[in-house]
Amino acid sequence: MAKKEVTYAEAMAEIEKILARLRNEEMDVDSLAAEVKRATELIASCKARLRKAEAEGIEAVPYAAVETGEKETALIQALAEFPEVVRAAGQTYSPALIANYAYDTVKLYNSFYHDCPVLREEDEARRSLRLALTATCARTVAAAMSLL
């Protein structure tokens, strides 16, 4: 039986749940590998959707002139914090900082995705900004998961 393809929102929600279990230390070592593998699959699915958008001619272009809303601004700020979180985690030997960051970022993205259409956005510049945010969020969460 073929696997049902998950929607972008479903993938991000599932990643959020995985990160919550990790954050709350609800997984043992045996299930951790399976959960990280599943999160990796979900991230790959999100990236495939981005490639599909690009193949359809929808691509991220410079968006300096785009006015951002509250959700976009919050996500941009969270993504900008990643290097500092990694530095702090390394200095304090606390991978939980990275797990918490990933969880919070996925939660922010899920809220953003729910409230802000990405592919359905009619304004090309705003759609481009949202695609860039989506791609950056996917890369950042993937990087965070790889550090764990």
N, C-alpha and C positions, 0 to 999 in steps of 0.2 A: 504494500500500500504506500503511495507517495505521501511525503510529508506535506501538510497544509502550509502554504506560504503565509507567513505572518505579515500583518501590516506594519508600517513603520511605528505607529503608536503602540501596537501590541509588543513589538520587539523592545522598544524603549521601556515599556512598563515591566516587561519580564526582566530586563537588565536591572531595573530599579529594585525589583524584588530580590534578585540575586545579591545585589550590593547591600540591601538591607539585612539579609541573612548573614552576610559576611561581617557587616558592621556590628551586628548584635551577637556575633560569635555563635551563631546557631548551626554552624556546619562543622563536621569533623574533617580530619585530613582526607579521608577516603572520598567524601562527597565534594570537597573543595576542587579537586581536579575536574570532576564532571561539571561542576557549576562554572568554572573558568572556561571549559571547553564550550559549554552552551552559550556563555556570554560572547565568546569569540565568534561563534556561528551567527549570533544575532547581530553583532557588529558588522560581520561580512554581509549579512542581508541588507543592513542599512546602507552600506557602501554600494551594493549592487543597485539599490534604488537610486542612489546618486548618479551612478554610471548610466542608468536608464534615462534619467532626466537629461543628462548631457547628450546622450544619443538622440534624444528627441529635440535637440537644439536648445534645451533650457540649460544655461550654464551660468556659473558665478562670474560676474564681471565687477570691476571696481564700483564700490558703493559709497564712496565718501559723501556724496550729496544726499543720500537717503536719510530721511528723518526716522530715527528708531523709536519704537514704542517701549513701554515699561518692561515687557517680557524680553524683548531683544536686548535691551540695555542690561538687564539683570544677567542674562546668559553671557553677554560679552564680558562683563565684569568678572563673572565666575571663571570663565575660560582664561582670562588674563592672570588669575591667581594661581594657576597650576604650577608654574615654576617655583613659586615661593612655598607652596605646600610640599613639593618634593624636597626642596632644600630643608625645610623644617623637619620633615619626616626623617631625613638622613641625619640631621644634627641630633635629634632626640631618640633615634633608633625606634621610631614609632610608625610602623606601616599602617596603623589604624588611621592616621591622619590622611593617608592616601585613600583608604577605603571610604572614610567619611566624605572626603572631597568628591570621589567618584559617585557615591550615592546622592549627595546633594546636587551635583551637576546633572545627573540623569533625571532627578526629580524636577529640576528647573527646566530641562529640555522637554520633558513630558508635558509640563504646564505650557511652555512656549508652543509646542507642536499642537496641543489641543486648542489653543486660542488663536494661533496665527497660521493661516493657510500657507503652505510652502509652494507646492506645485500648482495649486489652484489660484494663487495670488495673481491678479491681473496686471498689476504694476510691475513691469519688467525689472526695474532697479531694485524694488523691494523684494521680489522673488529671488533675485540674484543674491541679495544680502542674506536672505533666509537660507538659501542653499549653501552659501559659504559658512554660515553659522552651523548648519547641520553637518557639513563635512568636518569642520573644526571640532565640533563636539564629538563626533564619532572617533576622530583621531586621538583626541585627548582622553576619552574614556578608555580606548584601546591601550593607550600608553599607560594609563593608571593601572589597568588590569594586568598589564605585562609586568609592572613593577611589584605587584603583589605575588 
